[in-house]
Amino acid sequence: MYYDGGFSAGLPCITPHDTNWRVMTPKAVEHLLTQDARLLARRDAPVIDQELEEQRQAALDLFFQWQDGMREFQDLMPFCVILQRKVDLNRDLLRWERRHED
């Protein structure tokens, strides 16, 4: 499993005034959804973390809708901010584990 930072209860409301708000470009969002969050959901292969994968798929669906001109890019931000937090927290956790393996 992965560490979700306590966000498993749902997606909190994220606003541009949130101190954790991160401006994300379309390229950064695409990388997050197709690389980082995808790899995190599959970290314990062959088992896929269904909760994380469902969040990623929902965000990916919004991303495709944005590409088709059906949604605003800002509609993605609440999903992407949470997914990026989870990726960052797990990256930090893995670094910590490597440093403290002894």
C-alpha positions in Angstrom: 0.0 0.0 0.0 1.0 3.6 -0.2 0.8 6.4 2.3 -2.0 8.8 1.4 -1.3 11.5 4.0 -4.7 11.0 5.6 -6.6 12.0 2.5 -8.5 8.8 2.0 -11.6 10.2 3.5 -12.2 12.2 0.3 -11.0 15.2 -1.7 -10.8 18.4 0.4 -11.8 21.7 -1.2 -8.7 23.2 -2.8 -8.6 26.9 -3.6 -5.9 29.1 -5.2 -5.4 30.6 -1.8 -4.6 27.2 -0.2 -0.9 27.3 0.9 -0.4 23.9 -0.8 -1.9 25.1 -4.1 0.5 24.4 -6.9 0.3 25.9 -10.4 0.3 23.0 -12.8 0.8 23.1 -16.5 -1.0 20.7 -18.8 2.3 18.9 -19.4 2.8 18.5 -15.6 -0.7 17.2 -15.2 -0.3 14.8 -18.0 3.0 13.5 -16.5 1.3 13.2 -13.1 -1.6 11.2 -14.4 0.2 9.0 -16.9 3.4 8.4 -15.0 3.8 9.3 -11.3 0.3 8.5 -10.0 0.1 5.5 -12.3 3.3 4.1 -10.9 2.3 4.8 -7.3 -1.0 2.9 -7.8 1.0 -0.1 -9.1 3.9 0.1 -6.6 2.8 -3.1 -4.9 2.6 -5.0 -8.2 0.8 -7.2 -9.1 -1.9 -5.7 -6.9 -3.2 -2.3 -8.0 -4.3 0.1 -5.4 -8.0 0.5 -6.5 -8.7 3.7 -4.5 -5.7 5.6 -6.0 -6.4 4.2 -9.4 -10.0 5.3 -9.3 -8.9 8.8 -8.4 -6.3 8.8 -11.2 -8.8 7.5 -13.7 -11.4 10.2 -12.7 -8.7 12.9 -13.2 -7.6 11.4 -16.4 -11.1 11.4 -17.7 -11.4 15.2 -16.8 -8.0 15.7 -18.5 -9.3 14.2 -21.7 -12.5 16.2 -21.5 -10.4 19.3 -21.1 -8.4 18.3 -24.2 -11.7 17.9 -26.1 -12.8 21.4 -25.0 -15.6 20.1 -22.8 -14.1 21.1 -19.4 -12.0 23.9 -17.9 -8.5 23.1 -17.0 -9.2 24.4 -13.4 -11.7 21.5 -13.0 -8.7 19.2 -12.8 -6.9 21.0 -10.0 -8.6 19.5 -6.9 -7.8 16.0 -8.2 -4.3 16.8 -9.3 -3.3 18.6 -6.1 -4.3 15.6 -4.0 -2.6 13.1 -6.4 0.5 15.2 -6.4 0.5 15.3 -2.6 0.2 11.5 -2.4 3.1 11.1 -4.9 5.3 13.6 -3.0 4.5 12.0 0.4 5.4 8.6 -0.9 8.5 9.8 -2.6 9.6 11.3 0.7 8.7 8.1 2.6 10.7 6.0 0.2 13.8 8.3 0.6 13.4 8.1 4.4 13.1 4.3 4.3 16.3 4.0 2.2 18.2 6.2 4.6 17.0 4.2 7.6 17.4 0.6 6.3 20.1 -0.3 8.8 
